[in-house]
């Protein structure tokens, strides 16, 4: 999968056209799915799409002072998806259903302010607030949906327009409270930003289900990336996917962004939603981030510890960086450049996990070319040609670790040995299978010129440069 955007793209309306033109190339390098950014109207044209205004406006109506979104128009979006499908590339839409931004008019209602660090604790008596919670979508009217949003469809808001001040204000009313099925950080992490949707409200549930079915059909989607699910009622997510799959088919794909590095928290969530959604392997990302920060001080034997792709290989989406972890973002934890080739070697060549390549790492950030394009291309080619069969791990040394893929009968000449070092030059005797005895293996990245002859038992003594990766394959 490729995440086809980064946080700092220009507001030129060209992304859908660019992606359409890139479809053939993506197919050629081995991309089979693309995760696209939020494709609907945000509070302003330049917004990345996460400050959502109207989910039903895909760049079609004159709203928020623009017809197109940051990325283009609805027609361009549909043409781009058709082109990707022509090359058998699936399309996953980024679905932002936690909150809405920038209503059309203000409403008055009762709230209590809560402690930002302990959301279950009130820090005020109840009082009347004025907030931008009225949505009537004048530009779109009733096309696609006649639903209008009001204050009682939200569980919390972040701004009191009467006093012009920010805070976390819990909306009061019948059956109103924070959702229980959310992350326990800050006591209860239901509220994230803007106007927080009440995902226990029957009207809200129905409208979002209707939207999920509509947008999947309208755009002929293959799946969704679900934004901010640690802030959303878990039972809502479970039933939402049931409804969409009942319409679109059971193979409609979903991956959720549950940004938490604790494997037990992720396992509990997966159990709650009955394994109905894949999750990004945030624990593995943090392991790689720590390795990239500590350099020689990091114990490489711990690199895969407590990662989703080891414990639940069928449910983990592995990634190196994304728009949330990249420099300047809210969850900044960008993996250092020196370690990125090794990190991509790991996720693209290992058996477990569904790897996701980040636009910023492949194409670059803020228009500056990425230094990693060539190595990612090389690793994608290695994945396609050699990364088959069972995996045998050699995470047995503080500085030099790796694994072997044994190859399989369906891919003649397949099989590989990957080594990663964060210290000095290293080497490791690894067994690639007795069936490969006498073969000559070479190092694919070109960092090492020596060859290795596989002995009668299937062993080879493979080398790796310090602070680098080495990919060994049959000559």
C-alpha distance (Angstrom), angle and dihedral (degrees) to the residues before:
residue distance angle dihedral
X1 . . .
X2 3.79 . .
X3 3.79 124.2 .
X4 3.80 97.1 -141.1
X5 3.81 101.1 -155.5
X6 3.78 143.3 45.7
X7 3.79 131.2 -153.2
X8 3.83 97.9 -98.4
X9 3.80 104.2 50.7
X10 3.82 114.4 143.4
X11 3.81 118.5 -100.0
X12 3.81 92.5 -119.7
X13 3.80 101.5 120.2
X14 3.80 90.7 -122.6
X15 3.81 105.1 113.2
X16 3.81 97.3 94.0
X17 3.81 90.8 48.7
X18 3.81 91.4 46.3
X19 3.81 92.3 49.8
X20 3.81 91.7 48.0
X21 3.82 89.9 53.2
X22 3.81 90.1 47.3
X23 3.84 96.5 51.5
X24 3.82 96.2 96.8
X25 3.80 92.3 47.7
X26 3.82 92.2 48.9
X27 3.79 89.9 52.1
X28 3.80 91.0 49.3
X29 3.82 93.9 53.5
X30 3.81 91.9 48.9
X31 3.81 105.2 -98.7
X32 3.81 110.0 151.6
X33 3.82 100.3 175.9
X34 3.79 137.9 26.3
X35 3.81 126.5 -153.1
X36 3.80 107.2 -150.6
X37 3.82 125.7 -161.5
X38 3.83 123.5 -104.6
X39 3.81 101.8 -60.4
X40 3.82 100.0 -163.8
X41 3.77 137.0 84.6
X42 3.80 116.5 -64.4
X43 3.80 128.9 -169.3
X44 3.83 89.9 -85.5
X45 3.78 136.3 10.5
X46 3.80 96.0 -109.6
X47 3.81 94.0 52.7
X48 3.82 115.8 112.8
X49 3.80 88.5 -126.3
X50 3.81 101.7 -98.3
X51 3.82 94.0 102.2
X52 3.80 89.2 70.1
X53 3.79 123.0 -161.9
X54 3.83 107.2 166.3
X55 3.81 121.7 9.2
X56 3.82 91.0 -168.8
X57 3.82 94.3 57.7
X58 3.80 106.8 83.7
X59 3.81 93.7 175.7
X60 3.80 95.9 -60.1
X61 3.82 108.5 106.5
X62 3.80 134.8 57.1
X63 3.82 99.6 -108.4
X64 3.82 133.6 133.0
X65 3.84 86.5 22.0
X66 3.81 93.3 -64.0
X67 3.78 143.5 73.7
X68 3.81 98.5 -155.5
X69 3.79 123.6 55.0
X70 3.79 121.9 -128.5
X71 3.80 86.7 -82.8
X72 3.81 103.5 43.9
X73 3.81 144.0 -85.4
X74 3.79 130.7 -43.7
X75 3.82 91.8 -107.3
X76 3.80 91.0 53.4
X77 3.80 89.8 47.3
X78 3.81 92.6 53.4
X79 3.81 93.0 45.3
X80 3.80 89.8 51.1
X81 3.82 92.5 51.4
X82 3.82 91.0 48.6
X83 3.80 89.5 52.3
X84 3.81 93.1 49.6
X85 3.80 90.2 49.1
X86 3.80 89.0 52.2
X87 3.81 86.4 63.0
X88 3.84 92.6 44.2
X89 3.81 92.3 -109.0
X90 3.82 114.6 146.6
X91 3.81 119.8 -135.5
X92 3.81 123.1 -139.7
X93 3.81 117.4 -170.0
X94 3.80 120.2 -145.9
X95 3.83 103.0 -120.0
X96 3.81 115.4 -156.4
X97 3.81 107.5 -170.1
X98 3.80 102.2 145.8
X99 3.80 99.2 85.0
X100 3.79 147.9 -1.6
X101 3.80 128.3 -138.6
X102 3.82 137.7 -151.2
X103 3.82 107.1 11.8
X104 3.80 123.7 -152.5
X105 3.81 95.9 -114.3
X106 3.79 140.6 2.9
X107 3.80 126.7 -102.0
X108 3.80 131.8 -167.2
X109 3.80 121.5 -129.6
X110 3.81 141.9 142.8
X111 3.82 123.7 -84.6
X112 3.79 143.5 160.6
X113 3.77 121.1 -137.9
X114 3.82 114.3 -126.8
X115 3.79 134.5 -156.3
X116 3.86 106.9 -94.5
X117 3.81 90.1 -141.3
X118 3.82 95.7 43.6
X119 3.79 107.2 31.1
X120 3.81 94.0 -177.0
X121 3.81 89.5 63.3
X122 3.82 118.6 84.4
X123 3.81 116.4 -144.2
X124 3.81 97.1 -173.9
X125 3.78 141.8 39.2
X126 3.79 114.8 -108.6
X127 3.79 114.6 -74.4
X128 3.79 140.2 166.1
X129 3.78 117.8 -92.8
X130 3.77 132.4 -171.3
X131 3.81 114.6 -142.3
X132 3.81 141.4 162.4
X133 3.80 96.0 -104.9
X134 3.82 101.1 127.1
X135 3.81 114.8 100.3
X136 3.80 121.9 179.0
X137 3.84 99.8 153.7
X138 3.81 95.6 -139.4
X139 3.80 92.6 -175.9
X140 3.79 93.4 56.0
X141 3.81 99.5 32.2
X142 3.81 111.1 -172.3
X143 3.81 97.7 -32.1
X144 3.84 111.5 136.1
X145 3.84 91.1 -4.9
X146 3.81 135.8 21.1
X147 3.81 93.4 -161.3
X148 3.81 116.6 128.6
X149 3.79 121.9 -163.7
X150 3.82 124.5 -130.5
X151 3.79 136.8 177.2
X152 3.82 92.9 -90.3
X153 3.82 90.4 62.5
X154 3.81 89.5 67.2
X155 3.80 131.0 71.4
X156 3.79 96.7 -158.8
X157 3.80 143.5 0.4
X158 3.78 132.8 -152.6
X159 3.80 103.6 -147.8
X160 3.80 136.4 51.3
X161 3.80 105.5 -152.7
X162 3.82 93.3 -169.1
X163 3.82 93.1 60.6
X164 3.84 94.4 25.3
X165 3.77 92.7 -129.7
X166 3.80 137.3 128.3
X167 3.79 126.7 -130.1
X168 3.78 140.4 121.0
X169 3.79 108.2 -79.1
X170 3.81 118.7 -174.9
X171 3.80 112.1 -146.4
X172 3.81 114.2 -125.1
X173 3.79 125.9 -145.2
X174 3.77 144.5 95.8
X175 3.84 112.5 -27.3
X176 3.81 89.6 -5.0
X177 3.78 122.4 147.7
X178 3.79 140.7 111.2
X179 3.81 113.9 -67.1
X180 3.80 114.8 -98.1
X181 3.82 97.0 -148.2
X182 3.82 96.0 72.0
X183 3.81 137.6 98.0
X184 3.82 113.6 -67.7
X185 3.82 94.3 -135.5
X186 3.83 110.4 125.3
X187 3.80 87.4 15.0
X188 3.80 90.0 -73.1
X189 3.82 123.4 13.0
X190 3.82 98.4 -163.0
X191 3.81 92.7 118.1
X192 3.81 115.5 66.8
X193 3.82 107.4 152.7
X194 3.83 147.6 -39.1
X195 3.82 114.2 6.0
X196 3.79 108.1 -11.3
X197 3.82 114.1 -142.4
X198 3.80 116.6 -124.3
X199 3.80 98.9 -127.3
X200 3.81 91.2 -173.3
X201 3.82 92.5 61.1
X202 3.85 110.4 103.8
X203 3.83 93.4 -142.1
X204 3.82 91.8 51.2
X205 3.80 92.3 47.6
X206 3.81 91.8 50.7
X207 3.82 94.0 46.5
X208 3.81 93.5 50.1
X209 3.81 91.7 45.9
X210 3.81 89.5 50.5
X211 3.81 90.3 48.9
X212 3.83 92.5 48.9
X213 3.80 91.2 53.5
X214 3.82 93.1 42.4
X215 3.80 97.3 48.6
X216 3.80 92.8 44.8
X217 3.81 90.5 54.6
X218 3.82 96.0 37.5
X219 3.83 92.5 54.1
X220 3.81 98.2 28.1
X221 3.81 89.6 -124.4
X222 3.80 124.2 -170.8
X223 3.78 95.1 -156.7
X224 3.79 148.7 -35.4
X225 3.77 140.8 -108.4
X226 3.80 104.6 -139.8
X227 3.80 112.2 -142.6
X228 3.82 125.2 -140.2
X229 3.81 97.6 -7.3
X230 3.81 93.4 163.0
X231 3.83 85.2 70.9
X232 3.82 94.7 48.4
X233 3.80 132.0 82.7
X234 3.82 104.3 -94.6
X235 3.81 93.4 -143.2
X236 3.80 89.7 55.5
X237 3.82 90.6 57.0
X238 3.81 91.8 48.0
X239 3.80 94.6 51.2
X240 3.85 92.7 40.3
X241 3.80 91.1 58.4
X242 3.81 91.1 45.1
X243 3.82 90.1 54.5
X244 3.82 95.2 45.7
X245 3.82 92.7 45.6
X246 3.80 91.1 48.4
X247 3.82 85.4 59.7
X248 3.81 102.1 34.1
X249 3.80 103.2 30.7
X250 3.80 134.1 -91.3
X251 3.81 93.1 -86.0
X252 3.83 92.2 64.8
X253 3.81 99.8 128.5
X254 3.80 127.2 -130.4
X255 3.78 133.1 -178.8
X256 3.79 121.0 179.7
X257 3.77 130.7 -148.4
X258 3.81 103.4 -134.2
X259 3.80 99.1 164.1
X260 3.77 102.6 -155.2
X261 3.81 127.6 117.8
X262 3.80 93.8 -153.2
X263 3.81 111.8 101.1
X264 3.82 94.1 -158.0
X265 3.81 91.0 56.8
X266 3.81 90.0 51.8
X267 3.80 92.3 46.6
X268 3.81 91.1 51.4
X269 3.80 90.1 50.8
X270 3.82 92.8 49.4
X271 3.80 89.5 51.1
X272 3.83 91.0 49.9
X273 3.82 93.2 52.8
X274 3.82 91.9 40.9
X275 3.84 92.9 -116.2
X276 3.81 89.4 -67.7
X277 3.81 94.0 140.6
X278 3.81 135.6 42.7
X279 3.82 116.8 -127.4
X280 3.79 131.8 -144.6
X281 3.80 109.7 -106.7
X282 3.80 96.4 -116.3
X283 3.85 93.3 162.6
X284 3.83 90.4 58.4
X285 3.81 90.3 47.1
X286 3.81 90.1 53.9
X287 3.83 91.6 47.1
X288 3.81 89.7 53.7
X289 3.81 91.4 43.9
X290 3.81 90.9 52.9
X291 3.82 90.8 46.9
X292 3.81 90.2 51.5
X293 3.81 92.2 49.1
X294 3.81 98.6 44.7
X295 3.81 97.3 41.5
X296 3.80 111.3 -179.3
X297 3.82 90.9 5.8
X298 3.82 92.5 66.5
X299 3.80 118.4 95.4
X300 3.80 102.7 -130.1
X301 3.81 91.4 -159.3
X302 3.83 86.3 76.5
X303 3.81 96.5 54.8
X304 3.82 97.3 106.2
X305 3.82 96.7 30.4
X306 3.82 116.5 135.2
X307 3.79 92.3 -6.3
X308 3.78 121.7 151.4
X309 3.79 93.3 -127.9
X310 3.81 91.0 58.7
X311 3.81 97.0 42.7
X312 3.84 98.3 35.0
X313 3.83 103.7 15.6
X314 3.81 93.2 170.0
X315 3.82 92.6 56.2
X316 3.81 104.3 40.0
X317 3.81 125.0 101.1
X318 3.79 107.0 -161.8
X319 3.80 120.6 -149.4
X320 3.79 138.8 166.3
X321 3.82 100.0 -151.8
X322 3.79 138.0 -19.2
X323 3.82 140.3 -178.5
X324 3.83 91.0 -74.0
X325 3.81 96.5 51.2
X326 3.80 97.8 38.7
X327 3.79 120.8 108.0
X328 3.80 113.3 -70.9
X329 3.81 95.3 18.9
X330 3.79 127.7 121.7
X331 3.82 94.7 -105.7
X332 3.81 95.0 36.5
X333 3.80 110.5 -179.9
X334 3.78 101.9 136.9
X335 3.78 114.6 179.2
X336 3.81 111.5 -120.3
X337 3.81 115.6 -103.3
X338 3.80 94.8 -118.7
X339 3.82 90.8 61.0
X340 3.82 99.1 40.8
X341 3.85 96.3 89.5
X342 3.82 89.4 52.2
X343 3.81 91.6 46.7
X344 3.82 91.8 51.3
X345 3.81 90.2 45.0
X346 3.77 88.2 55.7
X347 3.82 98.8 48.7
X348 3.82 96.9 38.2
X349 3.81 98.1 46.5
X350 3.80 103.9 35.8
X351 3.78 120.1 95.2
X352 3.81 97.8 -127.9
X353 3.78 127.8 72.2
X354 3.80 137.3 26.5
X355 3.84 103.9 -94.3
X356 3.81 121.3 -136.8
X357 3.81 121.1 -161.7
X358 3.81 117.6 -151.3
X359 3.83 119.7 -129.7
X360 3.81 89.9 -137.7
X361 3.81 91.8 56.6
X362 3.80 94.1 45.3
X363 3.82 103.9 36.8
X364 3.80 103.2 14.4
X365 3.79 142.5 -111.5
X366 3.82 127.3 -80.8
X367 3.80 90.2 -1.1
X368 3.82 94.4 -57.5
X369 3.79 112.9 127.3
X370 3.78 117.7 -109.8
X371 3.83 118.0 -116.2
X372 3.83 89.0 -145.7
X373 3.83 102.5 63.2
X374 3.81 96.3 98.2
X375 3.80 95.9 47.8
X376 3.83 91.7 46.9
X377 3.83 89.8 50.6
X378 3.80 89.5 49.9
X379 3.81 92.5 48.6
X380 3.81 91.7 47.8
X381 3.79 88.8 53.5
X382 3.80 90.5 47.7
X383 3.81 89.8 50.1
X384 3.79 90.6 52.4
X385 3.79 96.5 46.2
X386 3.80 106.7 30.6
X387 3.84 115.0 12.4
X388 3.81 99.2 97.6
X389 3.78 137.5 116.5
X390 3.76 132.8 28.7
X391 3.80 121.7 -21.7
X392 3.80 124.3 -130.0
X393 3.81 114.5 -166.4
X394 3.81 126.9 -141.5
X395 3.80 100.6 -173.4
X396 3.78 89.8 144.0
X397 3.83 105.7 117.0
X398 3.81 133.1 64.5
X399 3.82 94.2 -126.7
X400 3.82 109.8 16.7
X401 3.80 120.2 51.8
X402 3.76 136.7 153.4
X403 3.75 149.0 138.5
X404 3.77 141.5 -123.7
X405 3.82 126.5 -130.4
X406 3.79 106.8 -152.4
X407 3.81 97.5 -150.7
X408 3.80 125.4 -133.4
X409 3.81 140.6 -119.2
X410 3.82 93.7 -106.7
X411 3.82 91.6 62.8
X412 3.81 110.4 47.1
X413 3.80 112.4 -148.5
X414 3.81 91.8 18.5
X415 3.79 124.8 139.4
X416 3.80 129.7 86.7
X417 3.78 145.5 -168.8
X418 3.82 119.6 -132.6
X419 3.78 122.7 -164.9
X420 3.79 127.8 -177.3
X421 3.81 125.1 -171.3
X422 3.80 129.9 -171.7
X423 3.81 94.0 177.8
X424 3.79 134.8 36.8
X425 3.81 126.6 -21.9
X426 3.78 106.4 -63.0
X427 3.77 143.5 -172.5
X428 3.77 135.9 -162.3
X429 3.79 135.0 -168.2
X430 3.78 105.5 -129.2
X431 3.79 130.9 175.6
X432 3.81 115.4 -127.7
X433 3.83 95.2 174.9
X434 3.80 134.4 -73.7
X435 3.82 88.7 -108.1
X436 3.81 86.7 72.6
X437 3.81 97.0 55.7
X438 3.79 114.1 141.9
X439 3.79 93.8 18.4
X440 3.80 119.6 134.3
X441 3.81 114.0 -131.0
X442 3.79 127.3 -165.2
X443 3.79 135.4 -166.7
X444 3.79 110.1 -101.9
X445 3.82 101.5 -154.4
X446 3.82 92.1 56.8
X447 3.82 93.6 -124.4
X448 3.82 91.1 118.4
X449 3.81 122.8 44.4
X450 3.84 98.1 -170.4
X451 3.81 120.2 100.6
X452 3.81 126.5 -138.9
X453 3.82 125.1 -141.3
X454 3.80 113.2 -150.9
X455 3.84 110.2 -128.8
X456 3.81 128.2 -134.1
X457 3.81 92.1 -86.9
X458 3.82 93.2 50.8
X459 3.82 95.2 -103.1
X460 3.78 126.4 139.8
X461 3.80 129.9 -177.6
X462 3.81 100.7 -132.5
X463 3.82 124.3 -165.3
X464 3.81 132.6 -148.0
X465 3.80 131.6 -174.1
X466 3.79 117.5 -119.5
X467 3.81 113.0 -90.9
X468 3.79 92.6 10.5
X469 3.78 146.0 83.3
X470 3.79 130.7 -109.4
X471 3.81 125.8 -159.0
X472 3.79 114.0 -162.6
X473 3.82 121.3 -164.7
X474 3.80 139.7 160.7
X475 3.80 113.4 -75.2
